[in-house]
Structure formats: C-alpha cells, structure tokens
Amino acid sequence: DEWYAYLPAWDGPVFIGLSGINNPTLEWVYAVYDSCDGTPDQQIACNETTHASVQFDAKRGEVYWLRVARRGYDRGQYQFMITGPDCAPSQDDLNNNGIPDIQECIEDVNGDGFVDFADFVQVIVSFNQCLDCCCNPPEDVDGNTHVDPADAMIVYAAIGRVCPSMGSMQEFITGRRPASNSLKGDDGVAQSIQP
C-alpha cells in the first residue's frame, strides 16, 4: 500500500480518481481516511465496491490520508486525478523549498551535524522497516512514508555536506555558545565549548 497526505487550502468538495498509466485494466482500491491509522471507522470514502472515483467534503486545515492498493498481485504505475481545493502550503516549510525549516539538513539522519558514510549506512539498514503512513523516521529523507533506495541515493549524493547548526537564543544574541552546552567529540567523550 502507498499513503499520501492531502491538506486542503480551503473547504470544498473533493473528487479523486485513479487510473493505471501503462496498464489501464489494473484495478486499484483506494480510500480516504481522517487519520493515518487506516481503520474502517476512520474511513471517509472508498472505491472498493464501485471502482469509480470517490468524493468527500474537505475542511480547510484538516489532513486527509489517501491509501492506494492494487487488487490482486498485478503491478503497475498509476496517476491521480484530483479535483477540489488546492493543497495548502506546509506550515513547517515557510521558505517553500520542500525541506522543513527546523531541519534544513535532512540527509544528516544521525544528527551529528554533517552527512557522511554513517548516514548512508543508517538509511540502508533501515530499508523497509517503516511501511505505514504514521511512521516518520529520519531515514525517510524523501518523505514518502517508507525507507527505500531513493532515500539512500539522496544521502549518498550529499556525503561531505556540513549541516547548519541549530543554536540557542543566547548563542544568537551573544554570538557565543553557553559554557553549559556539551558536544560529543571525535573520541566519543563529551566536551564543553567555552565562550
């Protein structure tokens, strides 16, 4: 199953259709939920019995989760046809560059301040460990709700990048780090940075 999030910019009816790209005869089952848990009581609309488009009334600011699955074991690509309110801009990405503002260095999955081979290995070790929409591991750098080779390639392409540091307000005002901040040194021992 694949999961997609939809955050409408305003209230209004939404119509969602789905069709196969290379094989239009494939049957797709898709449903809209008000939560990413995907339980039947959270289902808003589903095409399982009609094989047609689904319709629901969206509310501005509510996140809707679209779950897509193939009927049977056939494989293929698909495309959505969505008519309704535009997607709202992400409040976590005010500069609209596709990267959450609080973490402008998504490739640094282990959070050590730079992208290196350790980040690449961490992504590879995490392949297929998170396959539902509620899981949001740092190794899912492309944000498609699962860790896969595409994430590894993004990290691999960024190896050598030094990430911007997230300083404290005191550091911003004074231009110096407080003495109480501890950083992990190369030898694994915590060391204090003096102003």
Beta strands, then each sheet from edge to edge (+ up, - down):
strand 1: 2-6
strand 2: 12-20
strand 3: 28-33
strand 4: 43-46
strand 5: 54-58
strand 6: 64-70
strand 7: 78-83
strand 8: 182-184
strand 9: 190-192
sheet 1: 1+ 6- 3+ 4-
sheet 2: 5+ 2- 7+
sheet 3: 8+ 9-
end
